Amino acid sequence: MGTEVGKILVPSGVTFCGSVGFFGNGLISGLLRGSVFAQGRLEVAEEGAVVGPVEAENLQVAGEILGDVFVTGILRVMATGRIKGRITTALLSLDDGGAIDGSCSIQSSEKI
């Protein structure tokens, strides 16, 4: 996952309540209370947090998510990242120090 982000959804210091859906790339640096649906890559910055369910193609978490997570591609939990909830993803990368509190299901689209 690169560092380029096309949209800033919730900037640092801002709290947003409601549902967000978008195509492309997004960044959450503030607090989002509600659901997120991203057809693209979503990054939750170290100072960012989501309270609610998250669905994305690719997700990088350096902040905190309190809610269920569904990722069709790669979920990367950085060293400062925290997820509390049920996780379903195709691929998981968990950096040293990153934390998951809940269940995790790895589901590949490939048939064995």
Secondary structure, 3 states (H helix, E strand, C coil): CCCCCCEEEECCCCEEECCEEEEEEEEECCEEECCEEEEEEEEECCCCEEECCEEEEEEEECCEEECCEEEEEEEEECCCCEEECCEEEEEEEECCCCEEECCEEECCCCCC
